[in-house]
Amino acid sequence: MNRDILRLEENPRPHGVEKLETKEKLYRAYVGPGKNYRVIYQIRDEVLLVLVVKVGDRKDVYRRLK
């Protein structure tokens, strides 16, 4: 899972990434074994920053995001 997250450093918008409909302009990517985990993150292009907000099991990761 850690390797999947580190890849966002080079390409923060890989194939399969989805933009979430939140006011913080968050993105979601599948990570981990079997892709059962999600990483929720924000891309700040103006400062070349990928900010990981939350990582968790797909059943729980979306709670309290909005």
Secondary structure, 3 states (H helix, E strand, C coil): CHHHHHHCCCCCCCCCCEECCCCCCEEEEEECHHHCEEEEEEEEHHHCEEEEEEEEECCCCCCCCC
